[in-house]
Amino acid sequence: MIALVLDVLPSARRAMPEWALERVDADALPRVWALCREASELPLPAHAPLPLREALLDAPYRAWAWLARSDGRDVGVLVASVGLDLPGGEYGLRIDGLYVKPAWRGCGIGEGLRLHAQRVADDMGCARVHWPAAP
């Protein structure tokens, strides 16, 4: 799992650059994996592992990913999956990875990714969003 604390002090916030979200498809998967490798403290293989490819690209989908892009560059990634949320027996959206490149932190992209995750959870009828613990 990749996780990152994205909050910064209000005095450290920078102007929000223009950015957009791109739903990840087969062509974008290598770019997601490149961000995962950048975010990881562990050495990861050069290519995305089969379970990640299957979860994101093969129906029935078990996970979804979105790239944050600005000025034609990948600047962040959000990966999430839906699972059973007990004890209520409802669905919950689990954030499996959230990463913003260091040069783009503090300008609202992380918060935008968080808001997107909440909208996805609401659209899917999930009872709650489960965020990873801070490292």
WOPEVEN-V645581 format. One record per backbone hydrogen bond with DSSP energy under -1.0 kcal/mol. NH is the residue of the N-H (numbers start at 1). CO is the residue of the C=O. If there is no record, write none. Layout:
nh,co
NH,CO
NH,CO
This chain:
nh,co
12,9
13,10
14,106
20,69
22,67
24,65
29,25
32,28
33,29
34,30
35,31
36,32
37,33
38,34
39,35
40,36
53,49
54,50
55,51
56,52
57,53
58,54
62,55
63,55
64,80
66,78
67,22
68,76
69,20
70,73
73,70
75,68
76,68
77,99
78,66
79,97
80,64
81,94
83,92
85,90
89,85
90,85
92,83
93,128
94,81
95,130
96,79
97,79
98,2
99,77
101,75
104,101
105,102
112,108
113,109
114,110
115,111
116,112
117,113
118,114
119,115
120,116
121,117
122,118
123,119
124,120
125,122
126,121
127,91
130,93
